[in-house]
Amino acid sequence: MAHFFDLDRQKTSFSTELIAGIASFLAASYIIVVNPAILSQTGMPFPGVLTATVLVSFFSTLMMGLYARNPILVAPGMGLNAFFTFTAVAALKIPWQEALGAVFWSGIFFLLLTLLNIRVWLLKAIPQPLRYAVAGGIGLFITLIGLVNAGFIVHRPATLVGIGPMTPAVLTFLLGLLVTAILIARGVKGAILFGILFTTACAWPLGRWWGGAIPLVNIKSWWSLPDFSLIGSLDLVHSFRWSFIPIIFSFIFTDLFDSLSTLVGLAEAADLVDEKGDPRHIRRALFTDAMATLLAGLVGSSPGTAYIESAVGIEAGGRTGLTAVVAAILFLPFLFLSPLLAAIPAIATAPALVLVGVFMLRPVSRIQWQQADEAIPAFLALVLIPFTYSITQGIIWGFLSWTLIKAGSGRRRELTLPLLVIDILALVSLFIV
């Protein structure tokens, strides 16, 4: 195992990768219940979507670990499931069976783009300053998600956002944040994981003392049988029509830039790059991502994609595919034990998500802030990712501003053909997605 994952050269160990895998799983495990909660609004059976979510997460993450050998989780993507439910099915009145067919065809197209090396070609077009900015933007995005999950940041009609009330749940989050930060500052191995477990232990009594805010674990509901009814339920014929091109394109574009930007951001933040400065084993990672989307359509879920929560495991020391393998194995038992996830409330993983932002922002220091034609597009990508609550929107406006500012400042020779292709796709997406 040490030889297969090259643990020595990556300066890691089995125990470190084990802890990192557990930490990544705990940070991303919410998708097992959140994805079915969203997709079931289309009329799809909740148990069936839950089973599909676990299957996609297990097989795709396992492939990322064994084949691409990267410490990155792959699972049905947030945002993509919302588009599936509220746009494709609810707004456009497409039956969910046909929407699953569109997911499958987008996976086929993804696979062709990967095999033809077009996705790598597009990835190499991302300017280095934008790569650094995307890493930082994802870090701020993860931090914002953590603060919102904890109830520390809430919606305010007058100011859009503001500090939430100091409820017992928020105070527990702040305690967990402090303890986790101290463990990290003291260099404790597995600090992120211990912080999650500590916050979970502190949160459990809240459900009994104050009710509602924190769910209690019902022993009678720990067990549930998997539901495989959605496997093969997609409609391949009716989804393969001209009228479905905008839907398929939307899945392709959103998934394309979510996965590219996540892979680039994680690689830059953790220095998981090859000798050319590209994300490590990028072709295999993109192939895995394409297979995740294809598999999702077959088993009954929205598209799979690389997960930004992988940053939690990377910050815990994960450097190899062994981290992903550990996380993948942890997904599998929840075919039967999904109700157990209620034992880990959102405030338990929130401190980890907030503190991961610190590590994700490190590459921002490499941006040449005094060079305006690069600093301004990088800044827009950096802030628009959290402000729009969308990695895709951040990178779209980062690309478009990069091209326009470079052209307007007399540096048109720095604009490459792949970059212009991405700009065209970005423009089209603004009117279709």
C-alpha positions, 0 to 999 in steps of 0.5 A: 500500500505504501508503494502503490500510493507512494506515501514516503515520497509524498511525506505522509503515512497510513495513519495520516491518510486514514485521519484525512479520509475520515475528516473529508468524509465527515465534511462531505457526508451531508450530501447523503441526506441533502441530495435526496432532500432536493431531488425528491422534490421532483417526484423521485423516491427519497430512499432511491435517491439516497441509495443512488447518492451513496453509490455515486459517491462510493464508486467515484471517490474510490476511482479517484483514489485508486485510479487518479490517486488524488485525495479528492472526494467525488459526489453529486454536486450541490448546485447541480442538484438544484438546477436538476430539480428547480430548473430542468424539472420544475421550471421546464416541466421535464419529467425526471426520467428525461432529466436523468437521461440528460445527465447521462448524455452530458456524462458521455459528452464529458467522457469524449471531451476528456478522451480527446484531451480537450478538458486538459487543453481548456484547463491549461488555458487558465492563467496562473493568477486566476488559478491562485484566485480560484483557490482563494475564492473556494476557500472563502466560499467554504468558510461562508458555507461553514458560517451559514451552517453554524447560524453565525451568518444569517440573512438580514433584509436591510444588510443582506447578511449579518451576525446571527443571534448567540443561540446555544448552537452558535455558542457551541460552534464558536467553542468548537472553532476555538478548540479546533484552531488551538489544536491546529496552532499547536500542530496536533495531528488530526486536529480537524478530525478531533475538532469535528468530534469535539464539536459533535460531542458538545452539540448532542446535549443541545437537542435535549436541553433546548430542542429543535436546533440540534437533531437527536439520534433516534435509535429505532431509525438507525437502520434502513434498507437500500432502495435500488428502484432508480437504477436504469430508470433514465429515459435515453430516447426522449432526452436525446433530442434537439430541444434538450441541447440547452439542458445538456449544455447547462449540465456540461458547462456547470459541471465542467467549470465546477470540477476544473476550478475545484481541482485547480484550487485544491491543487494550488492550495495544497501544492498537489501539482506536477512538474508543469504546474498542473494539478497532479494526474489531471487527465485521470482525475477528469476522466473520473469526474466524467465517469461520475456524471455518467454513473449518476444518470444511470443510477438515479442522481444529479451529476457527480463532481469533485468536492471542495470539502476535500480541502478538509482532509487535505488540510488534515494531511491527506496527500494521496489517493489513500485519503479518497479510498478511506472516504469512499469506504466510509460512504458504503455502510450508509446504504443501510445506516444513513439515519446515523448522519443525524448524529453529526449536526451541521455545526460540528463540521462548520469549524473545520469548513471555516478554518480550511479557508485559511489554508485555501487563501495561501496561494493568493499571496502569489498574485502580482497585486501591483499589476492591474491587468492581472490583479483586477480579474483575479480579485473579481474571481476571488470575491465573486465565488463567495458573493454569488455562492457559485464557483462557476460564476466566479470563474466566468467573470474572472475569465471574461474580465481577464480577456477584456482588460488584457485586450483593452490594455494592449496585451492581446498577444497574451490571449490564447485560443483555448482562453477565447473558447472558454470566453465564448462558452462563458458568454453562452452560459450566461444566457442559457444556464 
